[in-house]
Amino acid sequence: MNPIQRAGTTPRYSDSTTHNGVVYCVEVPPDEAAAVAEQTRAMLASLETLLEQAGSGKERLLMATLYLTDMADYDVINAVWDAWVPAGTAPSRACVQVVRLAKPGWRVEIAVQAALRD
């Protein structure tokens, strides 16, 4: 039986959860006051660190779901995303608008699944 591994576990969430060769992560912006491009850059930098710590990487993404509070931010977020994802490794992806995220200043949140390195 494959064990479930968790990292950065609190009573409410884990920074990452790994099972059957897949790591699951959710990341949010560290700064509510930042512009959406900076929120996205900072969030993706933190996500990249989480993936590396779990034994994966952004080039191993399988699926990503981005949650936006305003679809007017879509092009800005995509520009940051496109610069971050290595060429030829784009995962399946969904991008949805939500009424609000957990903190009032958050404009984007991401949930991903990525394959572990062999």
N, C-alpha and C positions, 0 to 999 in steps of 0.2 A: 504494500500500500504506500502510495506517495504521500509524504507528510505535507501539510500546509505550513509555509514559512511566512512569518510576518516581521516587518521591520518598522521601527518608530511607532510602536503600538501605544495608544492611550486608551482610556476607558471608552472613547467615542469612535476612534478610527485608527487605522494603520497607514503609515506613509506608503507602504507597498505590501502586497500579498502575492505570494508565489505558489503555484500548484501546477503539477503536470507540465512543466516546461514553459509556463506562461506567467509573466508578472503583470499585475494589475495595479495601476496608480491613478490617483486623482490629484490635480494640482490647482491651486488658486493663486491670485496675485498677492505678493507680499505687501503692496502699498495701495491702499484704497484711493489715495489722492492723486496717483499718477495718471497720466494720459493713457488711453487704451493701448497704444503701441508699446509704451514702456511696461504696462501691466503684462502684456502678452510676452514681451522679451524676457522679463524677469521670471514669469511663470514657466516658460519653456526652458530657461536655464536651470531652474530648480528641478523641473521634471527630468532633464538630461542627467543631473546628478543622481536623482532617485533611481533611474533606470540603470546607470552604471553601477551603483552600489548593489543593486539586485542581481547583477550579472547579465545585463542586457545593454541596450543602447538605442538611440533614436533611429538608427538604421535598421533596427529589428522590430519596429512598430508593426502591429497587425491591424489594429483598429483604433481610431480616435473619434471621440465625440466632443465637440466644442459647444459650449453653452454661452450665448451672447444675450445681453440685456437689451441690445439695440442693433438691429440688422444694418443700420447705417454704418456700423463699425466693421462690417464684413470685409470690405476691401483692405482696410488698414491691417486687420488681423491676418488676412490672407498674405499680405506682403511680408509680414514678420514670419509667418509660418513657412512660406515658400523659401525664404532665405535660411531657415533653420533646418528643414528636412533635407538630408543628403539626396542629390540627384539620383533618380531611379529607384528610390526606396519609399515613395509615398504609400502610406497605408490606406486601407478603406477608411472613409471618413464621413461623419455626419456633422452638420452644423445647424443648431436649432436656436430659436429665440425663446427666452424664458421671461416671465413677468419680472422676476427679481432673483438675485442670488442671495446667499446667506448674509452677506455684509452689504450695506447700501452702496458703498463705493466700488465694489467689484463689478467689472463690466464683462469679464470673460472667465470661464472655468473650463477645465479639460479633464476628461477621463480617457485612459488609454489601456490597451493590452499589448504586450510585446513578448516576443519569443526570447527565451534565455539563450545565451551563447552555449555552444556544445562544449 
